[in-house]
Amino acid sequence: MDPRARIDLALEKALERTHALGSPPLLAKAMHHAVFPGGGRFRPRLTVGVAMACREDAPALTDAAACAIEMMHCASLVHDDLPCFDDADLRRGQPSVHKVYGEPLAVLSGDGLIVLSFQVLCDVASVTVPQRLAPLVRIVSDAVGVPNGITAGQAWESEPEIEINGYQAAKTGSLFAAATMAGAAAAGVEDVSAWWTPGARIGEAYQVADDLRDVAEDAETLGKPVGQDAANNRPNAVAQFGVEGAVRRLQSLVEEAAASVPDCAGAEHLRALIRQESKKFIPRRLAAFAAE
Amino acid sequence: MDPRARIDLALEKALERTHALGSPPLLAKAMHHAVFPGGGRFRPRLTVGVAMACREDAPALTDAAACAIEMMHCASLVHDDLPCFDDADLRRGQPSVHKVYGEPLAVLSGDGLIVLSFQVLCDVASVTVPQRLAPLVRIVSDAVGVPNGITAGQAWESEPEIEINGYQAAKTGSLFAAATMAGAAAAGVEDVSAWWTPGARIGEAYQVADDLRDVAEDAETLGKPVGQDAANNRPNAVAQFGVEGAVRRLQSLVEEAAASVPDCAGAEHLRALIRQESKKFIPRRLAAFAAE
């Protein structure tokens, strides 16, 4: 099955719980709206890719891990879009959750998705390989909580001074690193620490890509830091290195990610997958800057 | 050690993670503010009480379970107090989290506490009795998530029509039932289903007490449903039964809770504890209505 279809199917299955007897129907709709249609599904694709490279022996657990990672990502987007944060009206080409369902259900759908991630891990681990629950709960919760997960990363924006490397590593890098580690853990790798680096590097590459998208939004000002980052006085790789330099930096991070893939049955295939998926990070109108 | 002191010590220890290297300091303060000073700590006291009645053999795991239950409760209060829900300026006699730290950190401290609950369970189970992690994650996550946990309960308020029993059971009852089940699970009881009823009944009693507090806020109008529930057109046990009737209903639920305590080493002591703790539910100015 196509990895994207596999992930979307697993997500639909995870969300079935929201339709169970006694569940409030609008919350179910808001949670679904937060998860579908997806963006690139980069993180869960990484989880599945790593699990397959490690010869996954419990595909249902891979799916659960991929769902947990993606639902945490979606939860963070719903909360980030709230009026008190980015006040974003649009997300993935459709109105944001709070625009459609109101702020209360946006807060609750984020909460619900965070909790659902653990419910799914617990349900599936219990009927597949119970001893893999603990590493998966640890990987996923640390990537989202304090001190170095998404929540902590987002909270840096409320500090008088931002420690920028920690901020980006927590807000973006942590879940990519968790995506690769969770794939390995779901496939039974006992020491997943070597799987941190490939995910973390891809996360850094994604952050550079985000900076590129930020300036690529307006073709007239391409190469000048005039987007959201500039407006919010946030550091931006394009401001630092220029467009070409930032694209080179992105490609070098992707190479580092590929090179750091630990020995495993499908290492070569996974390296190719990382290079291929990362190309999608670069905004189309900047593709000319990317050397083949 | 006094149970309250034991719980507060465990909570302080759980929150230590928020001070780790790289953690944003204001988020740490906001999370602490959400948890201290506590209210009655009824739920974690139940967890500890049940675990002791079941001859706890892993006190650190009891503490972790009690912390998880209480931190989930605190998270729900912080999110409930947000301007888009109850817009509450005060909580437990001090300004609410969003009043002191702003809405972004209030949203994030709720998220952080939800995740911290799982981090603490995972950390402690791993070094005590790993096979108890799965039941504890299941009990705690189901009590907070969909379809029947706090998040679902709160979401009923956004529906055009509230299914009132499901609403109260999810919003209040679920975490009390989880408190007793988690205490049993932490102490190694394999089938905790019989521990649902005592917690659920105490939760119902607490709900009636909440209704009593709602009307007792104004002595002039005692016995008339003129508080928040009336203003929000929410059903209220006092409106249904009057003050005396509601107090009788509360006491009868407490008796049902005590009677449903399953056989265990400390059953009698636990029954006494349930009766004693529940007396604190009744607002002082209504104490005269409570028959000894």
Chai-1 contact restraints between the chains, C-beta under 6 A:
chainA,res_idxA,chainB,res_idxB,connection_type,confidence,min_distance_angstrom,max_distance_angstrom,comment,restraint_id
A,R17,B,V146,contact,1.0,0.0,6.0,A-B,restraint_1
A,T18,B,V146,contact,1.0,0.0,6.0,A-B,restraint_2
A,A20,B,P147,contact,1.0,0.0,6.0,A-B,restraint_3
A,G22,B,P147,contact,1.0,0.0,6.0,A-B,restraint_4
A,G22,B,N148,contact,1.0,0.0,6.0,A-B,restraint_5
A,G22,B,G166,contact,1.0,0.0,6.0,A-B,restraint_6
A,S23,B,V146,contact,1.0,0.0,6.0,A-B,restraint_7
A,S23,B,P147,contact,1.0,0.0,6.0,A-B,restraint_8
A,S23,B,A152,contact,1.0,0.0,6.0,A-B,restraint_9
A,P24,B,A152,contact,1.0,0.0,6.0,A-B,restraint_10
A,P24,B,A155,contact,1.0,0.0,6.0,A-B,restraint_11
A,P24,B,W156,contact,1.0,0.0,6.0,A-B,restraint_12
A,P24,B,E159,contact,1.0,0.0,6.0,A-B,restraint_13
A,L26,B,S158,contact,1.0,0.0,6.0,A-B,restraint_14
A,L26,B,E159,contact,1.0,0.0,6.0,A-B,restraint_15
A,L27,B,A155,contact,1.0,0.0,6.0,A-B,restraint_16
A,H79,B,V107,contact,1.0,0.0,6.0,A-B,restraint_17
A,C84,B,E103,contact,1.0,0.0,6.0,A-B,restraint_18
A,C84,B,P104,contact,1.0,0.0,6.0,A-B,restraint_19
A,F85,B,P104,contact,1.0,0.0,6.0,A-B,restraint_20
A,E103,B,C84,contact,1.0,0.0,6.0,A-B,restraint_21
A,P104,B,C84,contact,1.0,0.0,6.0,A-B,restraint_22
A,P104,B,F85,contact,1.0,0.0,6.0,A-B,restraint_23
A,P104,B,S158,contact,1.0,0.0,6.0,A-B,restraint_24
A,L105,B,S158,contact,1.0,0.0,6.0,A-B,restraint_25
A,V107,B,H79,contact,1.0,0.0,6.0,A-B,restraint_26
A,L108,B,T151,contact,1.0,0.0,6.0,A-B,restraint_27
A,L108,B,Q154,contact,1.0,0.0,6.0,A-B,restraint_28
A,L108,B,A155,contact,1.0,0.0,6.0,A-B,restraint_29
A,D111,B,T151,contact,1.0,0.0,6.0,A-B,restraint_30
A,G112,B,G145,contact,1.0,0.0,6.0,A-B,restraint_31
A,G112,B,V146,contact,1.0,0.0,6.0,A-B,restraint_32
A,G112,B,T151,contact,1.0,0.0,6.0,A-B,restraint_33
A,I114,B,I114,contact,1.0,0.0,6.0,A-B,restraint_34
A,V115,B,S141,contact,1.0,0.0,6.0,A-B,restraint_35
A,V115,B,V144,contact,1.0,0.0,6.0,A-B,restraint_36
A,V115,B,G145,contact,1.0,0.0,6.0,A-B,restraint_37
A,L116,B,G145,contact,1.0,0.0,6.0,A-B,restraint_38
A,F118,B,F118,contact,1.0,0.0,6.0,A-B,restraint_39
A,F118,B,V137,contact,1.0,0.0,6.0,A-B,restraint_40
A,F118,B,S141,contact,1.0,0.0,6.0,A-B,restraint_41
A,Q119,B,S141,contact,1.0,0.0,6.0,A-B,restraint_42
A,Q119,B,G145,contact,1.0,0.0,6.0,A-B,restraint_43
A,C122,B,A134,contact,1.0,0.0,6.0,A-B,restraint_44
A,C122,B,V137,contact,1.0,0.0,6.0,A-B,restraint_45
A,C122,B,R138,contact,1.0,0.0,6.0,A-B,restraint_46
A,S126,B,A134,contact,1.0,0.0,6.0,A-B,restraint_47
A,L133,B,A134,contact,1.0,0.0,6.0,A-B,restraint_48
A,A134,B,C122,contact,1.0,0.0,6.0,A-B,restraint_49
A,A134,B,S126,contact,1.0,0.0,6.0,A-B,restraint_50
A,A134,B,L133,contact,1.0,0.0,6.0,A-B,restraint_51
A,V137,B,F118,contact,1.0,0.0,6.0,A-B,restraint_52
A,V137,B,C122,contact,1.0,0.0,6.0,A-B,restraint_53
A,R138,B,C122,contact,1.0,0.0,6.0,A-B,restraint_54
A,S141,B,V115,contact,1.0,0.0,6.0,A-B,restraint_55
A,S141,B,F118,contact,1.0,0.0,6.0,A-B,restraint_56
A,S141,B,Q119,contact,1.0,0.0,6.0,A-B,restraint_57
A,V144,B,V115,contact,1.0,0.0,6.0,A-B,restraint_58
A,G145,B,G112,contact,1.0,0.0,6.0,A-B,restraint_59
A,G145,B,V115,contact,1.0,0.0,6.0,A-B,restraint_60
A,G145,B,L116,contact,1.0,0.0,6.0,A-B,restraint_61
A,G145,B,Q119,contact,1.0,0.0,6.0,A-B,restraint_62
A,V146,B,R17,contact,1.0,0.0,6.0,A-B,restraint_63
A,V146,B,T18,contact,1.0,0.0,6.0,A-B,restraint_64
A,V146,B,S23,contact,1.0,0.0,6.0,A-B,restraint_65
A,V146,B,G112,contact,1.0,0.0,6.0,A-B,restraint_66
A,P147,B,A20,contact,1.0,0.0,6.0,A-B,restraint_67
A,P147,B,G22,contact,1.0,0.0,6.0,A-B,restraint_68
A,P147,B,S23,contact,1.0,0.0,6.0,A-B,restraint_69
A,N148,B,G22,contact,1.0,0.0,6.0,A-B,restraint_70
A,T151,B,L108,contact,1.0,0.0,6.0,A-B,restraint_71
A,T151,B,D111,contact,1.0,0.0,6.0,A-B,restraint_72
A,T151,B,G112,contact,1.0,0.0,6.0,A-B,restraint_73
A,A152,B,S23,contact,1.0,0.0,6.0,A-B,restraint_74
A,A152,B,P24,contact,1.0,0.0,6.0,A-B,restraint_75
A,Q154,B,L108,contact,1.0,0.0,6.0,A-B,restraint_76
A,A155,B,P24,contact,1.0,0.0,6.0,A-B,restraint_77
A,A155,B,L27,contact,1.0,0.0,6.0,A-B,restraint_78
A,A155,B,L108,contact,1.0,0.0,6.0,A-B,restraint_79
A,W156,B,P24,contact,1.0,0.0,6.0,A-B,restraint_80
A,S158,B,L26,contact,1.0,0.0,6.0,A-B,restraint_81
A,S158,B,P104,contact,1.0,0.0,6.0,A-B,restraint_82
A,S158,B,L105,contact,1.0,0.0,6.0,A-B,restraint_83
A,E159,B,P24,contact,1.0,0.0,6.0,A-B,restraint_84
A,E159,B,L26,contact,1.0,0.0,6.0,A-B,restraint_85
A,G166,B,G22,contact,1.0,0.0,6.0,A-B,restraint_86
